[in-house]
């Protein structure tokens, strides 16, 4: 009989300890689960890619490239993600080119008022809107009206197009 009584006391003591441990766990505030935040994917420059932002070398900030001038590919396609976009500096002497399937933008320089913006490979010519040539071959063109904004400005402004 003593053995049964000792066994019951030990079982009661163990179950009582378990009760206090469970209650102390629930009394302690637990850190909430961190949910996946949609749109929380920042690139190496801190821009929210899922919201359409990318790093602008001209502005030194995150911008939406598609707010610039849209250039359509010469080879016909219905895929808007294959368009190129151009943003201009305030002075108009530099153009930042965002090409499809290319991670970083390119800076094109303009050496004079009636000259095109160029770098070693690309040439942006203001003719009937804009034409973009790669190594002398026409690859993109646009009417210059779609999203025609000067980078760094909230106002829609026309850039002078010399024809």
PyMOL commands that set and color helices and strands:
alter all, ss='L'
color gray80, all
select helices_A, chain A and resi 2-27+49-51+65-67+80-82
alter helices_A, ss='H'
color red, helices_A
select strands_A, chain A and resi 54-56+61-63+69-73+84-88+94-98+106-110+117-118+122-125+130-134+137-142
alter strands_A, ss='S'
color yellow, strands_A
deselect
rebuild
show_as cartoon
